Amino acid sequence: MEERTAVLVVGGSLVGLSTAVFLAQQGVPCAVVERHPGTSIHPRARGITARSMELFRQVGLEDAVRAHGQDDIGVFVRARTLADDDHKAVVMPQTRTPDHVSPTTLYACDQDRLEPLLLKRARELGADVRFGTELVDFAQSLDGVTAEIRDRDSGAQHTVHADYLIAADGGRSAVRERLGITRSGPGSLQHQVSILFRADLSRALRGRELFACFLETMSGVLVRRDSGLWQMGVPYKPEQGESAADFTEEHCREVVRTGTGLPDLDVTIDSVMSWEIAALVADRFRDGRIFLAGDSAHVSSPRGGLGGNGGIQDAHNLAWKLAAVLAGHGHERLLDTYETERRPIAFLNMEYALGRMHGEPWTQDYNTVSLGYRYHSPGFVEEDPGDKERVEDPTTPSGRPGTRAAHLPLPTAEAGSTLDLFGREFVLLTGAAGGDWQAEGERAAAARGVPLTVHRVAAGDFPADAAVMERWRALYGVTAEGAVLVRPDGYIVWRAPGHDRDAARELGAALDAGCGRTRAPVSEPG
């Protein structure tokens, strides 16, 4: 039996399912194969950054995530055991995003709750997701990828022909290993076992509210997951002969009793998962028609929660580019910008997580790292080729190409924010006096076959008062006659502070650059 799809996604966990949602939202046929029988039964990742929430908002998932989570991570403390009288407060970075920066904020939703939401939405949008199915073999040519997949229950095996393959198969990625892609970074940092258990810890808490307690007696951490449901992470040392196999159900009960300080605690073990904390980034994110995303491309300490979020953002960055190339208006070179843009962010996230893990002072605000990351690639009309900063403060956006288009509240029922205008095609934002841009944008897009929507901010499409007009000019660095070209992923390709003949000609070149057709020219800032 043989079948055909545009994109085959290997791995159906957080990143694989996010990839399926983003591809399906773009109208790209895709199939996901996951060797496990269903979505995660372990909480794993928890914090969804404001940027990831913005991406989920684009695909109609924000409300569902909010309904299954909470808008506050909670209180962190440190103690010898949970029952100790002395709980020392642990000061954590400020993660809440100011209202003027984003229409949403960081949300706490455990991965075992999030994955079913992603699965449901992926299938609603038309993605083909198959659990209990594994990749057996694959080969690529200039024209596509041929993969052999197998149903793990029946043993039935068949062939899938795809234009592209995305490996979202985790830190021990078999696809990455098969391709011979090496990784760089500090390497293995620690081995841990995560114990999910049910118990009444009221005797230890004694009315104290907390989300997590760092346990000094065992260098572990105890995390509240739900009413009566807890997760304990404890390290083990293979170099001393210890292994994950040592954590039998009875041993796990004793570990929980030690960490809680309740030796007679009645404990029910739900599940046990071992994992390796490492800091590594793949040396390549692309091999021909095969791409790495999520943990297959980068792993780091969970401190800061940027690993899983980085994978969600990988998927979003890649999905619209694949859609553009498959539709014909994007050049194959556009796909090279996936690695060019996302690999530096993987290092940024890894460095931030390592600093948090080692207790180093925070050199960057959390929102700056998680929301203000910048891209540098040939897909942008850069105004200063020497400027290679990886982040900017999202509370004071510059509007420069390569930065996230800033949130501006819009007084309409359809769009509450400029961010709601992005997602499926290029967008040209113009000012109140930018009437000529409508025809010029449509003409440049039609000549190239590029889907483009033009919106006049603070007039026409979105009438507003003088204060909103001034805010638009400040956020995007343009005048009322200017324009800003934004990619489907909400990143600025080019801007024209005002309107003249040269700026109108530059728009066509900027569209070419944004679609990977040419290397972008350098634009003079206004």
C-alpha positions as CSV (number, residue, x, y, z in Angstrom):
1,M,0.0,0.0,0.0
2,E,1.3,3.4,-0.9
3,E,0.1,6.9,-0.1
4,R,1.0,10.6,-0.8
5,T,1.1,13.7,1.4
6,A,2.9,17.0,1.3
7,V,4.6,16.8,4.7
8,L,5.3,13.8,6.8
9,V,5.9,14.7,10.5
10,V,7.7,12.0,12.6
11,G,6.8,12.4,16.2
12,G,3.3,13.3,17.6
13,S,4.1,14.9,20.9
14,L,4.1,18.7,21.7
15,V,6.1,19.8,18.7
16,G,4.9,17.3,16.2
17,L,1.2,18.1,17.0
18,S,2.0,21.9,16.9
19,T,3.6,21.4,13.5
20,A,0.5,19.6,12.3
21,V,-1.8,22.4,13.5
22,F,0.3,25.1,11.9
23,L,0.7,23.2,8.6
24,A,-3.0,22.4,8.4
25,Q,-3.9,26.0,9.2
26,Q,-1.9,26.9,6.1
27,G,-3.8,24.4,4.0
28,V,-0.8,22.0,3.7
29,P,-1.8,18.3,3.7
30,C,0.3,16.5,6.4
31,A,0.5,13.2,8.2
32,V,1.9,12.6,11.6
33,V,3.2,9.3,12.9
34,E,3.8,8.7,16.6
35,R,5.0,5.4,18.0
36,H,3.2,5.8,21.3
37,P,-0.4,4.8,21.6
38,G,-1.7,8.3,22.5
39,T,-0.8,11.7,23.8
40,S,1.5,12.2,26.8
41,I,0.4,10.8,30.1
42,H,3.1,12.8,31.9
43,P,2.7,16.5,32.6
44,R,6.3,17.4,31.4
45,A,6.3,21.0,30.0
46,R,4.0,23.5,31.8
47,G,4.6,27.2,31.0
48,I,3.5,28.4,27.6
49,T,5.2,31.7,26.9
50,A,3.3,34.8,25.7
51,R,4.8,34.3,22.2
52,S,3.6,30.6,22.0
53,M,0.2,31.8,23.2
54,E,0.2,34.4,20.4
55,L,0.8,31.6,17.9
56,F,-1.9,29.4,19.4
57,R,-4.2,32.5,19.2
58,Q,-3.6,32.6,15.5
59,V,-4.9,29.0,15.1
60,G,-7.9,29.4,17.4
61,L,-6.4,27.6,20.4
62,E,-5.9,30.4,22.9
63,D,-9.3,30.1,24.6
64,A,-9.0,26.3,24.9
65,V,-5.6,26.5,26.5
66,R,-6.9,29.1,29.0
67,A,-9.8,26.8,29.9
68,H,-7.4,24.0,30.7
69,G,-4.7,25.9,32.5
70,Q,-4.2,28.9,34.7
71,D,-2.6,32.3,34.2
72,D,-0.2,32.1,37.1
73,I,2.6,29.5,37.5
74,G,2.6,29.9,41.3
75,V,5.0,30.3,44.2
76,F,8.4,28.6,44.4
77,V,10.1,27.8,47.7
78,R,13.1,25.9,48.9
79,A,13.3,23.6,52.0
80,R,15.0,20.4,53.2
81,T,11.6,18.6,52.9
82,L,8.1,19.8,52.1
83,A,7.0,19.3,55.8
84,D,9.8,21.7,57.1
85,D,8.6,24.7,59.0
86,D,11.1,26.9,57.2
87,H,10.1,27.5,53.6
88,K,12.5,30.0,51.9
89,A,10.9,31.9,49.1
90,V,12.7,31.6,45.7
91,V,12.6,34.8,43.7
92,M,11.8,34.0,40.1
93,P,12.0,36.2,37.0
94,Q,8.9,38.2,36.2
95,T,7.1,36.3,33.5
96,R,3.9,38.2,33.1
97,T,3.7,40.1,29.9
98,P,2.4,43.7,30.2
99,D,-0.9,44.3,28.6
100,H,0.5,46.9,26.2
101,V,3.0,44.4,24.8
102,S,0.8,41.4,23.9
103,P,-3.0,40.6,23.8
104,T,-2.1,37.5,25.8
105,T,0.4,36.3,28.4
106,L,2.3,33.3,29.7
107,Y,-0.1,30.5,30.7
108,A,0.4,27.4,32.7
109,C,-1.0,24.3,31.0
110,D,0.6,20.9,31.5
111,Q,1.7,19.1,28.4
112,D,-0.7,16.1,29.1
113,R,-3.5,18.6,28.9
114,L,-2.2,20.6,26.0
115,E,-1.5,17.8,23.7
116,P,-5.1,16.6,23.4
117,L,-6.1,20.2,22.5
118,L,-3.5,20.3,19.8
119,L,-4.6,16.9,18.5
120,K,-8.2,17.9,18.4
121,R,-7.4,21.1,16.5
122,A,-5.0,19.4,14.1
123,R,-7.7,16.9,13.1
124,E,-10.3,19.7,12.8
125,L,-8.1,21.4,10.4
126,G,-7.6,18.2,8.3
127,A,-4.3,16.8,9.6
128,D,-3.9,13.0,9.5
129,V,-2.5,12.0,13.0
130,R,-1.7,8.3,13.6
131,F,-0.7,6.9,17.0
132,G,0.9,3.5,17.4
133,T,2.7,4.0,14.1
134,E,6.4,4.2,13.7
135,L,8.9,5.2,11.0
136,V,10.8,2.2,9.8
137,D,13.0,3.6,7.0
138,F,13.3,6.7,4.8
139,A,15.2,7.9,1.8
140,Q,15.2,11.3,0.1
141,S,15.8,12.4,-3.5
142,L,15.7,15.7,-5.3
143,D,12.0,15.4,-5.7
144,G,10.8,14.2,-2.2
145,V,11.1,11.8,0.6
146,T,10.0,8.1,0.6
147,A,9.2,6.6,4.0
148,E,8.3,3.2,5.3
149,I,5.9,3.3,8.3
150,R,4.5,0.4,10.3
151,D,1.4,0.0,12.5
152,R,2.8,-1.3,15.8
153,D,-0.4,-3.3,16.6
154,S,-1.0,-5.1,13.3
155,G,2.5,-5.0,11.9
156,A,1.2,-3.7,8.6
157,Q,3.8,-1.7,6.8
158,H,3.4,0.6,3.9
159,T,5.0,3.4,1.9
160,V,4.4,7.2,2.2
161,H,5.7,9.6,-0.5
162,A,6.1,13.1,0.8
163,D,7.5,16.4,-0.5
164,Y,9.2,17.0,2.9
165,L,9.8,15.3,6.2
166,I,9.9,17.0,9.6
167,A,11.7,15.1,12.4
168,A,10.0,16.0,15.7
169,D,11.1,12.7,17.3
170,G,12.8,14.0,20.4
171,G,16.2,14.4,21.9
172,R,17.3,10.9,20.8
173,S,16.0,11.5,17.3
174,A,16.5,8.5,15.1
175,V,16.1,10.6,12.0
176,R,18.9,13.0,13.1
177,E,21.1,10.1,13.9
178,R,20.4,8.4,10.6
179,L,21.3,11.7,8.8
180,G,24.6,11.9,10.7
181,I,23.8,15.4,12.0
182,T,26.1,16.2,15.0
183,R,25.4,18.5,17.9
184,S,27.3,21.2,19.7
185,G,27.1,22.4,23.3
186,P,28.0,21.4,26.9
187,G,26.4,18.0,26.5
188,S,24.8,15.9,29.3
189,L,24.2,17.8,32.5
190,Q,22.1,15.4,34.7
191,H,19.9,12.3,34.6
192,Q,16.6,12.5,36.3
193,V,13.5,10.4,37.1
194,S,10.1,12.1,37.2
195,I,7.6,10.5,39.5
196,L,3.9,11.4,39.1
197,F,2.0,10.4,42.2
198,R,-1.2,11.0,44.1
199,A,-1.2,11.8,47.8
200,D,-2.8,14.0,50.5
201,L,0.1,16.4,51.4
202,S,-2.0,18.7,53.6
203,R,-0.1,17.6,56.7
204,A,3.1,18.8,55.1
205,L,1.7,22.0,53.6
206,R,-0.3,23.1,56.7
207,G,-2.3,25.6,54.6
208,R,0.8,27.0,52.7
209,E,0.2,27.6,49.0
210,L,2.9,26.8,46.5
211,F,3.6,25.5,43.0
212,A,7.0,24.0,43.5
213,C,9.4,23.2,46.3
214,F,13.1,22.7,45.7
215,L,14.1,19.8,48.0
216,E,17.6,20.3,49.5
217,T,17.8,16.7,51.0
218,M,17.8,15.1,47.6
219,S,18.6,17.9,45.1
220,G,15.1,17.3,43.7
221,V,12.0,19.3,43.1
222,L,8.3,18.7,44.0
223,V,5.7,20.3,41.8
224,R,1.9,20.6,42.3
225,R,0.1,19.4,39.2
226,D,-3.6,19.2,40.3
227,S,-5.6,18.6,43.4
228,G,-3.9,15.6,45.1
229,L,-1.6,15.1,42.0
230,W,2.1,15.9,42.4
231,Q,5.3,15.4,40.4
232,M,8.7,14.8,42.0
233,G,11.9,15.0,40.0
234,V,15.0,13.4,41.5
235,P,18.5,12.9,40.0
236,Y,20.4,9.7,39.7
237,K,24.1,9.1,38.7
238,P,24.9,6.5,36.1
239,E,28.6,7.0,36.8
240,Q,28.0,5.7,40.3
241,G,26.1,2.6,39.0
242,E,22.7,4.1,39.5
243,S,20.0,3.7,36.8
244,A,16.4,4.5,36.1
245,A,15.6,0.8,36.6
246,D,16.3,1.3,40.3
247,F,13.1,3.3,40.6
248,T,10.7,0.5,41.2
249,E,7.2,1.4,42.4
250,E,8.1,0.8,46.1
251,H,11.4,2.7,45.8
252,C,9.5,5.6,44.3
253,R,7.1,5.6,47.3
254,E,10.1,5.8,49.6
255,V,11.6,8.7,47.6
256,V,8.3,10.6,47.8
257,R,8.1,10.0,51.6
258,T,11.6,11.3,52.1
259,G,11.1,14.4,49.9
260,T,7.8,15.3,51.6
261,G,9.1,14.6,55.1
262,L,6.1,12.3,55.8
263,P,7.5,8.7,56.4
264,D,4.0,7.2,56.7
265,L,2.5,8.9,53.7
266,D,0.0,6.9,51.6
267,V,1.3,7.2,48.1
268,T,-0.2,6.0,44.7
269,I,2.3,6.1,41.8
270,D,0.7,7.0,38.5
271,S,3.7,6.9,36.2
272,V,7.5,7.1,36.2
273,M,9.6,8.7,33.4
274,S,13.4,8.9,33.1
275,W,15.1,11.6,31.1
276,E,18.4,13.2,30.5
277,I,19.0,16.9,31.0
278,A,21.4,18.1,28.3
279,A,22.4,21.2,26.5
280,L,23.0,20.6,22.8
281,V,22.1,22.2,19.5
282,A,22.2,20.4,16.2
283,D,24.9,21.6,13.8
284,R,22.3,21.6,11.0
285,F,18.5,21.9,11.1
286,R,18.1,20.9,7.5
287,D,19.3,18.1,5.3
288,G,17.8,18.4,1.8
289,R,14.1,17.9,2.2
290,I,14.3,16.9,5.9
291,F,14.1,19.3,8.8
292,L,14.7,19.0,12.5
293,A,12.3,20.7,15.0
294,G,12.0,20.8,18.8
295,D,14.2,18.4,20.9
296,S,15.6,16.7,17.8
297,A,17.2,20.1,16.9
298,H,18.0,21.4,20.4
299,V,17.8,20.4,24.1
300,S,18.5,22.4,27.2
301,S,17.8,22.6,30.9
302,P,14.1,23.0,31.7
303,R,14.8,26.1,33.7
304,G,12.9,29.0,32.1
305,G,10.7,26.7,30.1
306,L,12.1,27.7,26.7
307,G,12.8,24.2,25.3
308,G,9.2,23.2,24.4
309,N,8.3,26.7,23.5
310,G,11.3,26.9,21.2
311,G,10.0,23.8,19.5
312,I,6.5,25.3,19.1
313,Q,8.1,28.4,17.5
314,D,10.3,26.2,15.3
315,A,7.2,24.6,13.9
316,H,5.5,28.0,13.3
317,N,8.6,29.4,11.5
318,L,8.8,26.4,9.2
319,A,5.1,25.8,8.5
320,W,4.4,29.0,6.6
321,K,7.6,28.7,4.6
322,L,6.8,25.1,3.5
323,A,3.3,26.4,2.6
324,A,4.7,29.2,0.5
325,V,7.1,26.9,-1.4
326,L,4.5,24.2,-2.0
327,A,2.1,26.9,-3.2
328,G,4.7,28.1,-5.7
329,H,5.2,31.7,-4.6
330,G,8.1,30.8,-2.2
331,H,11.5,29.9,-3.6
332,E,13.3,26.8,-2.2
333,R,15.9,29.2,-0.8
334,L,13.2,30.4,1.7
335,L,13.5,27.0,3.5
336,D,17.2,27.7,4.2
337,T,16.2,30.6,6.4
338,Y,14.6,28.2,8.9
339,E,18.0,27.1,10.1
340,T,19.5,30.6,9.7
341,E,16.8,32.1,11.9
342,R,16.0,29.4,14.4
343,R,19.4,28.0,15.2
344,P,20.7,31.2,16.9
345,I,17.5,31.3,19.0
346,A,18.2,27.7,20.1
347,F,21.6,28.9,21.4
348,L,20.0,31.9,23.0
349,N,17.5,29.8,24.9
350,M,20.1,27.2,25.9
351,E,22.4,30.0,27.3
352,Y,19.5,31.5,29.3
353,A,18.5,28.1,30.7
354,L,22.0,27.2,31.7
355,G,22.4,30.6,33.4
356,R,19.2,29.9,35.4
357,M,20.3,26.4,36.2
358,H,23.7,27.6,37.5
359,G,22.1,30.4,39.5
360,E,23.8,33.2,37.5
361,P,22.4,36.7,37.5
362,W,19.8,37.3,34.8
363,T,21.4,39.4,32.1
364,Q,18.2,39.5,30.1
365,D,14.6,40.1,31.2
366,Y,12.5,36.9,30.7
367,N,10.1,38.6,28.3
368,T,13.0,40.0,26.2
369,V,14.3,36.4,25.7
370,S,11.0,34.7,25.3
371,L,9.2,37.3,23.3
372,G,11.8,39.8,21.9
373,Y,14.0,37.4,20.0
374,R,15.1,38.7,16.6
375,Y,15.9,37.0,13.3
376,H,18.7,37.8,10.8
377,S,18.5,36.2,7.4
378,P,18.4,37.1,3.7
379,G,14.6,37.1,4.0
380,F,14.7,40.6,5.6
381,V,15.6,44.0,4.2
382,E,18.0,44.9,7.0
383,E,18.6,48.5,7.7
384,D,22.0,48.0,9.4
385,P,23.9,44.9,8.3
386,G,26.2,45.3,11.2
387,D,23.4,45.0,13.8
388,K,23.3,41.3,14.8
389,E,21.7,41.6,18.2
390,R,19.6,38.5,19.0
391,V,17.0,40.3,21.2
392,E,15.2,43.6,21.8
393,D,13.1,44.7,24.7
394,P,9.5,44.0,23.6
395,T,8.2,46.8,25.8
396,T,10.0,49.3,23.6
397,P,9.8,47.8,20.1
398,S,11.8,49.4,17.3
399,G,9.9,48.2,14.2
400,R,13.1,47.1,12.6
401,P,13.1,44.3,10.0
402,G,13.7,41.0,11.7
403,T,11.7,41.9,14.8
404,R,8.3,40.8,15.9
405,A,5.5,43.1,14.7
406,A,4.3,44.9,17.8
407,H,0.9,44.6,19.4
408,L,-1.4,47.5,18.8
409,P,-5.0,47.2,20.1
410,L,-7.5,47.6,17.3
411,P,-11.1,48.7,18.0
412,T,-12.9,46.1,15.9
413,A,-14.8,42.9,16.6
414,E,-12.8,40.9,14.1
415,A,-9.3,41.9,15.3
416,G,-8.5,42.9,18.8
417,S,-4.8,43.4,17.9
418,T,-2.5,44.0,14.9
419,L,-1.3,40.5,15.8
420,D,-4.7,39.1,14.8
421,L,-4.0,40.3,11.2
422,F,-1.1,37.9,10.7
423,G,-1.0,34.1,10.1
424,R,-1.8,33.0,6.6
425,E,-0.3,35.5,4.2
426,F,1.9,38.6,3.9
427,V,0.3,41.8,5.3
428,L,1.1,45.4,4.4
429,L,0.3,47.8,7.2
430,T,-0.1,51.4,6.2
431,G,-0.7,54.6,8.1
432,A,-3.7,56.9,8.0
433,A,-2.4,58.8,5.0
434,G,-1.0,55.8,3.2
435,G,-3.7,55.6,0.5
436,D,-1.4,54.9,-2.4
437,W,0.0,51.8,-0.8
438,Q,-3.2,49.8,-1.3
439,A,-2.9,49.8,-5.1
440,E,0.9,49.5,-5.1
441,G,0.8,46.6,-2.7
442,E,-1.8,44.7,-4.6
443,R,0.0,45.3,-7.9
444,A,3.4,44.1,-6.6
445,A,1.8,41.0,-5.0
446,A,-0.2,40.1,-8.1
447,A,2.9,40.4,-10.3
448,R,4.5,37.8,-8.1
449,G,1.6,35.6,-7.3
450,V,2.1,36.3,-3.6
451,P,-1.0,36.4,-1.3
452,L,-1.0,39.8,0.4
453,T,-3.6,41.8,2.4
454,V,-3.3,45.6,2.9
455,H,-4.6,47.2,6.1
456,R,-4.7,50.9,6.9
457,V,-4.1,51.3,10.6
458,A,-5.8,54.2,12.5
459,A,-7.9,55.0,9.4
460,G,-10.0,53.2,6.8
461,D,-10.0,49.6,8.1
462,F,-9.4,50.5,11.7
463,P,-10.6,54.0,12.5
464,A,-9.1,55.3,15.7
465,D,-8.2,58.5,17.6
466,A,-5.0,60.5,17.4
467,A,-3.5,58.6,20.4
468,V,-3.7,55.3,18.5
469,M,-2.2,56.9,15.4
470,E,0.7,58.2,17.4
471,R,1.1,54.8,19.0
472,W,1.2,53.1,15.6
473,R,4.0,55.5,14.4
474,A,6.0,54.9,17.6
475,L,5.7,51.1,17.6
476,Y,6.6,50.7,13.9
477,G,9.0,53.6,13.4
478,V,7.0,55.1,10.4
479,T,5.0,58.2,9.6
480,A,1.3,58.3,8.8
481,E,2.4,58.0,5.1
482,G,4.6,54.9,5.8
483,A,4.1,51.2,5.4
484,V,5.4,48.0,7.0
485,L,5.5,44.6,5.3
486,V,4.9,41.7,7.7
487,R,5.4,37.9,7.1
488,P,2.8,35.3,7.9
489,D,4.6,34.6,11.1
490,G,4.3,38.2,12.3
491,Y,7.9,39.2,11.6
492,I,8.7,42.5,9.9
493,V,10.3,42.1,6.5
494,W,10.7,45.8,5.5
495,R,9.4,49.2,6.3
496,A,9.1,52.5,4.6
497,P,9.0,55.5,7.0
498,G,7.2,57.5,4.3
499,H,5.8,57.2,0.8
500,D,7.7,58.1,-2.4
501,R,8.6,56.4,-5.7
502,D,11.7,54.7,-4.3
503,A,9.7,53.2,-1.4
504,A,7.1,51.9,-3.8
505,R,9.8,50.1,-5.9
506,E,11.4,48.7,-2.7
507,L,8.1,47.0,-1.8
508,G,8.4,44.6,-4.8
509,A,12.0,43.8,-3.8
510,A,11.0,43.3,-0.2
511,L,8.3,40.8,-1.3
512,D,10.9,38.9,-3.4
513,A,13.2,38.8,-0.4
514,G,10.4,37.7,2.0
515,C,9.6,34.8,-0.4
516,G,13.3,33.7,-0.8
517,R,13.5,34.8,-4.4
518,T,16.4,37.2,-4.0
519,R,18.8,38.3,-1.3
520,A,17.3,41.3,0.3
521,P,18.8,44.7,-0.4
522,V,19.9,46.9,2.4
523,S,17.4,49.7,3.2
524,E,18.3,53.0,4.6
525,P,16.4,53.7,7.8
526,G,14.2,56.8,8.0
